[in-house]
Amino acid sequence: MSAANTDDTKPAACGLAWRLHELLGATKAHEGRRLSFLALDPARKHFGHDWPRVSAKVHGLVTTTLKSFLSEGDVYSAADEFSYIILSSGREASDFDKLMDDISSEISSRLTGKGIAKQLVAIIHLNANTDDGHGSHRGKISPLANIDPAEHISNIERIMGEADANVVEFKISDVQTSLSPVLSLGTMSTSAWACLASRVDENQVSHYGYGVLPAEADPLLFAELDALAVEYGARRLKEAADRNMIVLLPVHRVTLSSKKYREMYLKICHGLLANRKERIIFDIHGIDEGTPSNRVAEYMQWLRPYAKFIAVTLDMDFATLSAFSGTNAISVGTDIRTLDDDIAIQKIGKFASRVKAANMKCHIHGISTKFQAELCLKLDIDYMDGELILDTALP
């Protein structure tokens, strides 16, 4: 018999993920249940501009493959527009790993053609209590990926439940959230701070922003990180002696694209930011190449009731800026934290000139050297943040 598709009678992501996480509660009765996350982000990047045209066929192929490979007792469902959740019972870890690899290979080969070795599907195992040897990703995925998803759900539920209360504590693994000063050049009229997540890995390498998340991260992690940023930023605004300060809050496209996570996020914004709109700027991250301007405008429409302005942060090599020219974004910018200094300097100039040529304001995240800062000043970049500016101890 084939696996059960629980979405036959309900729309995708209507609560299945919550029910699956409950099935994976920490009790003996649930041992042997294995949960995986199948992400289509590699396929989406592979097809690029063609993704809107081929996405329906890709999802059809994924559904057909899952029905073929999974069996009675297995459950799968679309989690959002780019991913699926798969729950299997009664399999050994090694057998489950092989099954997931076979599914990934089958989907990839049918999308690219036989003989072309390119993986267009990412598989992430979500169980917190799986066997030590579970999965080919062992030792390669950040500890964040190994946390029981129920913990993340609990965190978000707590924020939702306490949106109007005084929240004193939050946690997402070893990630810390703090405010970093922003050097503002006309875009903002008062002291400004960016809400930034950070963590240090086992090799003592620092990761910032969405870089704290593992590769091909579960969308739930993005949603929680965004929820925690709102919570932290709102609390700092409430405590601030400077009643004119502005906080930039990052929010990822993944959170906004999923109806379930978007509704949770906006509920949190309503509870924590409703009376602080004039002191908030949302900074949307993760928008893909080829995203139509009406989709970008839709993201902004959802956020606008809770913010004074909205900015957009893009990949450094984002080619087309025309989609943002009519969206009324206060600024379009990029993040250079992962780039070497020489490369960063070259790309700052190229990126800023394109943004300015489109008659838009520009911002840069992650300034770490004096030369980078001086270049941004010469290019009239409207605001910047990073380690260097943090070290200046702005008031």
C-alpha positions as CSV (number, residue, x, y, z in Angstrom):
1,M,0.0,0.0,0.0
2,S,1.1,3.5,-0.6
3,A,1.9,6.3,1.9
4,A,-0.9,8.5,3.1
5,N,-1.0,12.0,1.7
6,T,-2.7,13.9,4.5
7,D,-3.3,16.9,2.3
8,D,-6.1,15.2,0.2
9,T,-8.8,17.0,2.2
10,K,-6.9,20.0,3.7
11,P,-4.6,22.7,2.2
12,A,-0.8,22.3,2.5
13,A,0.7,23.4,5.8
14,C,-2.6,23.6,7.6
15,G,-1.3,22.0,10.8
16,L,0.2,18.7,9.7
17,A,3.7,19.8,10.9
18,W,2.3,20.4,14.3
19,R,0.7,17.0,14.5
20,L,3.8,15.3,13.3
21,H,5.9,17.0,15.9
22,E,3.4,15.9,18.6
23,L,3.9,12.3,17.3
24,L,7.6,12.7,18.0
25,G,7.1,13.5,21.7
26,A,9.8,12.2,24.0
27,T,8.1,9.0,25.1
28,K,8.9,5.3,24.6
29,A,5.8,4.9,22.5
30,H,7.2,7.1,19.7
31,E,10.6,5.4,19.4
32,G,11.2,4.3,15.8
33,R,9.3,7.2,14.3
34,R,11.6,9.2,11.9
35,L,10.9,12.6,10.6
36,S,12.6,14.2,7.6
37,F,12.3,17.5,5.8
38,L,12.5,17.4,1.9
39,A,13.5,20.9,0.6
40,L,13.3,22.0,-3.0
41,D,15.5,25.0,-2.6
42,P,18.3,23.5,-4.8
43,A,15.8,22.8,-7.5
44,R,14.4,26.4,-7.2
45,K,17.9,27.8,-7.6
46,H,18.7,25.4,-10.5
47,F,15.7,26.5,-12.5
48,G,16.1,30.2,-11.6
49,H,13.7,32.4,-13.6
50,D,11.9,29.3,-14.9
51,W,10.8,28.2,-11.5
52,P,7.4,29.8,-11.5
53,R,6.7,28.1,-14.9
54,V,8.0,24.6,-13.8
55,S,7.1,24.5,-10.1
56,A,3.7,22.8,-10.6
57,K,5.4,20.0,-12.6
58,V,8.2,19.7,-10.0
59,H,5.6,19.3,-7.1
60,G,3.7,16.8,-9.2
61,L,6.9,14.8,-9.7
62,V,7.7,14.9,-6.0
63,T,4.2,13.7,-5.1
64,T,4.4,10.8,-7.6
65,T,7.9,9.8,-6.3
66,L,6.8,9.9,-2.6
67,K,3.7,7.8,-3.3
68,S,5.9,5.3,-5.2
69,F,8.7,5.0,-2.6
70,L,6.9,5.3,0.7
71,S,4.7,2.5,2.1
72,E,1.9,1.9,4.5
73,G,2.5,3.6,7.8
74,D,4.4,6.5,6.2
75,V,3.0,10.0,6.0
76,Y,4.0,12.9,3.9
77,S,2.7,16.4,3.2
78,A,3.7,19.7,1.7
79,A,5.0,22.0,4.5
80,D,5.1,25.2,2.4
81,E,5.7,26.1,-1.3
82,F,9.2,24.7,-1.3
83,S,9.2,21.8,1.1
84,Y,7.7,18.5,2.3
85,I,7.6,16.7,5.6
86,I,7.9,12.9,5.7
87,L,7.2,10.8,8.7
88,S,8.1,7.1,8.7
89,S,7.5,4.4,11.3
90,G,9.2,1.1,12.1
91,R,12.4,1.6,10.0
92,E,16.0,1.3,11.1
93,A,17.9,4.6,10.9
94,S,20.2,3.2,8.1
95,D,17.2,2.0,6.1
96,F,15.4,5.3,6.5
97,D,18.6,7.2,5.3
98,K,18.8,5.0,2.2
99,L,15.1,5.5,1.5
100,M,15.5,9.3,1.7
101,D,18.7,9.2,-0.5
102,D,16.8,7.1,-3.1
103,I,13.9,9.6,-3.1
104,S,16.3,12.5,-3.5
105,S,18.2,10.7,-6.3
106,E,15.1,9.7,-8.2
107,I,13.6,13.2,-8.1
108,S,16.9,14.8,-9.1
109,S,17.6,12.4,-12.0
110,R,14.1,12.9,-13.3
111,L,14.4,16.7,-13.2
112,T,17.9,16.8,-14.8
113,G,17.9,13.7,-16.9
114,K,19.6,10.4,-16.4
115,G,23.4,10.5,-16.1
116,I,23.6,14.1,-14.8
117,A,24.8,14.0,-11.2
118,K,23.2,17.0,-9.6
119,Q,21.2,16.9,-6.4
120,L,18.1,19.1,-6.7
121,V,16.6,18.0,-3.4
122,A,17.9,18.5,0.1
123,I,17.0,16.0,2.9
124,I,17.3,17.1,6.5
125,H,16.5,14.7,9.4
126,L,14.6,16.5,12.1
127,N,14.6,13.9,14.9
128,A,16.4,15.0,18.0
129,N,16.7,11.5,19.4
130,T,17.8,9.5,16.4
131,D,20.6,7.0,16.4
132,D,24.2,8.4,16.7
133,G,25.1,7.2,13.3
134,H,21.9,8.4,11.7
135,G,22.3,10.0,8.3
136,S,25.0,11.0,5.8
137,H,24.8,14.5,7.3
138,R,26.1,13.4,10.7
139,G,28.7,15.8,11.8
140,K,27.9,18.3,9.0
141,I,24.7,19.9,10.3
142,S,24.8,22.6,12.9
143,P,23.4,21.6,16.4
144,L,20.5,23.9,15.5
145,A,19.3,21.2,13.0
146,N,19.3,18.5,15.7
147,I,17.0,20.2,18.1
148,D,13.6,18.7,18.6
149,P,11.3,20.8,16.4
150,A,8.8,20.8,19.3
151,E,11.2,23.1,21.2
152,H,11.0,25.6,18.4
153,I,7.2,25.4,18.2
154,S,7.1,25.8,22.0
155,N,9.2,28.9,21.7
156,I,6.9,30.5,19.1
157,E,3.8,29.5,21.0
158,R,5.2,31.1,24.1
159,I,5.9,34.3,22.3
160,M,2.4,34.3,20.8
161,G,0.9,33.6,24.2
162,E,2.9,36.3,25.9
163,A,2.8,38.9,23.2
164,D,1.2,41.4,25.6
165,A,3.1,40.4,28.6
166,N,6.6,41.1,29.9
167,V,8.9,38.5,28.4
168,V,12.2,38.1,30.1
169,E,13.9,35.2,28.4
170,F,14.2,33.4,25.0
171,K,16.4,30.8,23.5
172,I,17.3,29.1,20.2
173,S,20.2,26.7,20.8
174,D,23.4,28.7,21.2
175,V,22.2,31.7,19.2
176,Q,22.3,35.1,20.9
177,T,20.3,38.1,19.8
178,S,21.5,41.6,20.3
179,L,21.2,45.1,19.0
180,S,24.0,46.5,16.8
181,P,24.3,50.3,16.2
182,V,23.6,51.5,12.7
183,L,25.5,54.5,11.2
184,S,22.7,56.5,9.5
185,L,23.3,59.0,6.8
186,G,20.0,60.7,6.2
187,T,17.8,57.6,5.9
188,M,16.9,57.8,9.5
189,S,16.7,60.8,11.7
190,T,17.6,59.4,15.1
191,S,19.7,56.6,16.7
192,A,19.2,53.3,14.9
193,W,20.0,49.8,15.9
194,A,19.9,46.5,13.9
195,C,18.6,43.3,15.6
196,L,21.2,40.7,15.0
197,A,21.5,37.0,15.7
198,S,24.9,35.5,16.3
199,R,26.6,32.3,17.4
200,V,30.1,30.8,17.5
201,D,30.5,27.3,16.2
202,E,32.7,24.5,17.4
203,N,35.6,25.9,15.4
204,Q,35.3,29.3,17.0
205,V,34.0,30.8,13.8
206,S,31.4,33.5,14.3
207,H,28.1,33.4,12.3
208,Y,25.7,36.3,12.0
209,G,22.2,36.9,10.9
210,Y,20.6,34.0,9.0
211,G,24.1,32.6,8.7
212,V,23.6,31.1,12.2
213,L,21.2,28.6,10.7
214,P,22.4,25.3,9.1
215,A,22.5,24.9,5.3
216,E,19.1,24.0,3.9
217,A,17.5,24.8,7.3
218,D,14.0,23.9,8.3
219,P,11.7,26.8,7.6
220,L,10.6,26.5,11.2
221,L,14.1,27.7,12.2
222,F,13.7,30.8,10.1
223,A,10.3,31.5,11.6
224,E,11.6,31.1,15.2
225,L,14.6,33.3,14.5
226,D,12.3,36.0,13.1
227,A,9.9,35.7,16.0
228,L,12.7,36.0,18.6
229,A,14.0,39.1,16.8
230,V,10.6,40.8,17.2
231,E,10.5,39.8,20.8
232,Y,14.0,41.0,21.6
233,G,13.6,44.3,19.6
234,A,10.2,45.1,21.1
235,R,11.6,44.6,24.6
236,R,14.6,46.8,24.0
237,L,12.3,49.5,22.6
238,K,10.1,49.3,25.7
239,E,13.2,49.6,28.0
240,A,15.0,52.3,26.0
241,A,15.6,55.7,27.6
242,D,15.9,57.1,24.1
243,R,12.2,57.2,23.0
244,N,13.2,58.2,19.5
245,M,15.4,55.2,18.7
246,I,14.6,53.0,15.7
247,V,15.2,49.3,15.5
248,L,15.7,47.4,12.2
249,L,14.1,43.9,12.4
250,P,15.1,41.2,10.0
251,V,12.4,39.0,8.5
252,H,13.1,36.2,6.0
253,R,11.2,35.5,2.8
254,V,10.7,31.9,4.1
255,T,8.7,33.1,7.0
256,L,6.5,35.3,4.9
257,S,6.0,32.7,2.1
258,S,4.5,30.1,4.4
259,K,0.9,31.0,5.3
260,K,1.2,29.2,8.6
261,Y,4.4,30.8,9.7
262,R,3.4,34.2,8.3
263,E,0.1,34.2,10.3
264,M,2.1,33.3,13.5
265,Y,4.7,36.0,12.8
266,L,2.1,38.7,12.1
267,K,0.2,37.8,15.2
268,I,3.4,38.3,17.2
269,C,4.0,41.7,15.4
270,H,0.5,42.8,16.3
271,G,1.0,41.9,19.9
272,L,4.4,43.4,20.4
273,L,4.7,46.2,17.8
274,A,1.2,47.6,17.4
275,N,2.1,50.7,19.5
276,R,5.7,51.0,18.3
277,K,5.1,51.3,14.5
278,E,7.0,54.6,14.2
279,R,10.1,53.0,15.7
280,I,10.4,49.9,13.5
281,I,12.0,49.2,10.1
282,F,11.5,45.7,8.7
283,D,14.4,44.4,6.7
284,I,13.3,41.6,4.3
285,H,16.0,39.0,3.6
286,G,16.2,36.0,1.2
287,I,14.2,37.3,-1.8
288,D,15.1,35.2,-4.8
289,E,16.2,36.3,-8.2
290,G,13.2,36.6,-10.5
291,T,10.7,37.3,-7.8
292,P,8.0,39.5,-9.4
293,S,7.5,43.0,-8.1
294,N,3.9,42.3,-7.1
295,R,5.2,39.5,-4.8
296,V,7.6,41.8,-3.2
297,A,4.9,44.4,-2.7
298,E,2.7,41.7,-1.1
299,Y,5.5,41.0,1.5
300,M,5.6,44.7,2.3
301,Q,1.8,45.0,2.5
302,W,1.7,42.3,5.2
303,L,4.4,44.1,7.2
304,R,3.4,47.7,6.7
305,P,0.9,47.9,9.5
306,Y,3.7,47.3,12.0
307,A,6.5,49.5,10.7
308,K,7.5,53.0,9.8
309,F,9.6,51.8,6.8
310,I,10.6,48.6,5.0
311,A,14.0,47.8,3.6
312,V,15.2,44.8,1.5
313,T,18.5,43.0,1.8
314,L,19.6,41.0,-1.3
315,D,22.4,38.7,-2.3
316,M,25.5,40.6,-3.4
317,D,25.2,39.3,-6.9
318,F,21.4,39.9,-7.3
319,A,21.1,40.9,-11.0
320,T,17.8,42.7,-11.4
321,L,16.7,45.5,-9.2
322,S,13.7,46.6,-11.3
323,A,11.4,44.5,-9.2
324,F,12.0,46.8,-6.2
325,S,11.8,50.2,-7.9
326,G,8.0,50.4,-7.5
327,T,7.6,48.9,-4.1
328,N,8.4,52.0,-2.0
329,A,11.2,50.2,-0.1
330,I,13.1,52.7,1.9
331,S,16.4,51.1,1.0
332,V,17.9,48.1,-0.9
333,G,21.1,46.7,0.4
334,T,23.3,43.7,0.9
335,D,25.4,41.8,3.5
336,I,29.2,41.5,3.2
337,R,30.0,39.5,6.3
338,T,30.9,36.3,4.5
339,L,33.2,38.1,1.9
340,D,37.0,38.7,2.0
341,D,37.9,42.3,2.4
342,D,39.2,42.8,-1.2
343,I,36.2,41.1,-2.7
344,A,33.8,43.0,-0.4
345,I,35.3,46.4,-1.5
346,Q,34.9,45.5,-5.2
347,K,31.3,44.4,-4.8
348,I,30.2,47.2,-2.5
349,G,31.0,49.7,-5.3
350,K,29.3,47.6,-8.0
351,F,26.2,46.9,-5.9
352,A,25.8,50.5,-4.6
353,S,26.2,52.0,-8.1
354,R,23.4,49.8,-9.4
355,V,21.1,50.7,-6.5
356,K,21.8,54.4,-6.9
357,A,21.4,54.2,-10.7
358,A,17.9,52.9,-10.0
359,N,17.2,56.0,-7.8
360,M,16.9,54.0,-4.6
361,K,18.7,54.3,-1.2
362,C,21.4,51.7,-0.4
363,H,22.5,50.0,2.8
364,I,25.4,47.7,3.7
365,H,25.4,45.1,6.5
366,G,28.6,43.8,8.0
367,I,31.1,46.6,7.8
368,S,34.3,45.3,9.4
369,T,37.2,47.6,8.2
370,K,37.9,51.3,8.1
371,F,38.4,51.2,4.3
372,Q,35.0,49.6,3.8
373,A,33.4,52.3,5.9
374,E,35.2,55.1,4.1
375,L,34.1,53.6,0.7
376,C,30.5,53.5,1.9
377,L,30.8,57.2,2.9
378,K,32.2,58.2,-0.5
379,L,29.4,56.3,-2.2
380,D,26.7,58.0,-0.1
381,I,25.4,54.7,1.2
382,D,22.6,55.6,3.5
383,Y,23.2,53.4,6.4
384,M,25.6,50.6,7.5
385,D,26.3,48.4,10.4
386,G,28.9,45.8,11.5
387,E,31.7,45.0,13.8
388,L,33.6,48.3,13.1
389,I,30.6,50.4,13.8
390,L,29.9,48.4,16.9
391,D,33.4,49.1,18.1
392,T,32.9,52.8,17.8
393,A,30.5,52.7,20.8
394,L,27.9,54.9,19.3
395,P,25.6,56.4,22.0
